[in-house]
Amino acid sequence: MTQEKPGNLPEKKFRAGGISATVWLNQSTNGEFRTISLERSYTDKSGKWQSTSNMRVGDLPKANVVIQKAYEYLVFKEQELFASA
């Protein structure tokens, strides 16, 4: 359930159980920027894998973990970019 344009591959993905945070590299006329999507994977009644951005109360600790990891990744990535400039 990503809102990114087709063909845009994830830069990095962090997963804890069925919860994932994906870092996307995006291009614009002003340069590049990164966004994060958060989703929960589950199987529906027919056994088919689905995903949603809706979280249950029990999902929040895992969501917190993957968001923190994504944040750390972005902070260190930003430091790398500034150090190499």
Summary of the structure (lengths in Angstrom):
residues: 85
radius of gyration: 14.8
end to end distance: 35.1
largest distance: 51.7
contacts: 195
relative contact order: 0.21
helix: 33%
strand: 40%
